[in-house]
Amino acid sequence: MNLLDIHPEVADAIAGGQPVVALESTIVTHGLPRPDNLVTARQVEEAVRAEGAVPATVAIVDGRARVGLDAATLERIAASDTVAKAGLRDLAPVAAVGGSASTTVGATAHLARQAGIRFFATGGLGGVHREARETWDESADLDALSRCGIAVVCSGVKSILDVAATLERLESLNVAVVGYATNRFPGFYLTDSGHRLEWRVDSPSEAAALVGARDALGLSDRAVVFANPLPPADQLDPALHDRVLAAGLAACAVGGVHGKDVTPFLLDYFHRETAGASLTANIALITRNAALAARIAVAAAAR
């Protein structure tokens, strides 16, 4: 039984060795408010095309894993209140009941590699939550990336997480984390999370060479993470960020919000409490990451 549908444009590009960039759909269904979600989804796909690659937004639609969405389907999931949020463990249950779901980083990476896509752009990775010593709350994204040979461009991990612990877990899982034009690990809304990176690349061709070296060394079953920070002028004001984060975490505790509900809750809280400044930063970083992933994919296709 085959439950994977690859959009014809995406399938043709893969078959022809052309650059393709996978895009997650959770940002469309759970990460951004309407109507910004659909506007941003289109903008991100256009950013990939502008750099010479083919975008492939990933989702589960009516029980089928879809790699590459047509305009009508993208509009449908952006407008729906019944689309679930599916991590890797949720893919089979959603498909078995004929349901629809957006895909997280881990689920998107898995389905993209199943389709033969090597590059993926997202906003920020999931990671280790701040109270993980008590709750064992760690995003399944990390384990998925340790088993999936894709190159991910992101702006670090979401600043609502325990960044130091997340970097330690990625190291333990042998997932390479490489700064793009930086030796500092970005903090999603923030240019610098306060943590140093050992490795960096400074051009799409260097990034493509690194991916090629990984594959040549027999490490193609593990992801490479390219951390692409927002320029300082585009980041959220750090003092505002820290105040809102503290208040948002307190609100989570009071409201009993936990697990996979924490991220959408806090993203919405940031949007409200920063008067939309966090939304502006979020849209900027995902668009920049998509464009960079496309440039790296183009460089890799030319090697």
Secondary structure, DSSP 8 states (H G I E B T S, - for coil): ---EEE-HHHHHHHHTT--EEEE-SHIIIIIS-TTHHHHHHHHHHHHHHHTT-EEEEEEEETTEEEES--HHHHHHHHH-S--EEE-GGGHHHHHHTT--EEE-HHHHHHHHHHHT--EEE-S-B--B-TTHHHH--B-HHHHHHTS---EEEESBB-TTS-HHHHHHHHHHTT-EEEEES-SEEEETTEEEEEEE-SEEE-SHHHHHHHHHHHHHTT-TTS-EEEE----GGGS--HHHHHHHHHHHHHHHHHHT--GGGHHHHHHHHHHHHTTTHHHHHHHHHHHHHHHHHHHHHHHHHT-
